[in-house]
């Protein structure tokens, strides 16, 4: 099978189910942002970080492929004429969301209390986490827009929301582990340069 099909040369792409939509359609923007997020998580996973976090990130990446498949499926064609589902795509369940919350709680237990916003940076691994966090927020915004027009399982939105929180806390945890400086942003502070 060739990687290029030429079917998208007219500016459209196919959803799972065969429907063709413009490449700038909100559905494509949604799963495209999730795909971009997945790539950033791969870059974070490639850093010299604890194997535990690498394993968690790999698990999250697999969930993001599930989310991508959910978003890429034409909602009008999820079920075939014989009543079977077109694809046997697993759901994003409560356990997946709880897993992220548990991981966040575990990391936060060893971190100093945060009293101010934190400037992204301090170490490349930390910065990559912050980039992934902001891409996750964009994916969430795109998905909420799509959900308002063509509803899908709302747990996808909850998962993306928790994932951005996870990436923020992971950035803080890596800052601690790498002994990098965490710079607080304090508004109206003198010497703010």
Secondary structure as GFF3:
##gff-version 3
##sequence-region A 1 193
A	DSSP	beta_strand	12	14	.	.	.	ID=ss1
A	DSSP	beta_strand	20	22	.	.	.	ID=ss2
A	DSSP	alpha_helix	26	45	.	.	.	ID=ss3
A	DSSP	alpha_helix	51	72	.	.	.	ID=ss4
A	DSSP	three_ten_helix	75	77	.	.	.	ID=ss5
A	DSSP	alpha_helix	94	108	.	.	.	ID=ss6
A	DSSP	beta_strand	117	118	.	.	.	ID=ss7
A	DSSP	alpha_helix	124	149	.	.	.	ID=ss8
A	DSSP	alpha_helix	155	177	.	.	.	ID=ss9
A	DSSP	beta_strand	184	185	.	.	.	ID=ss10
###
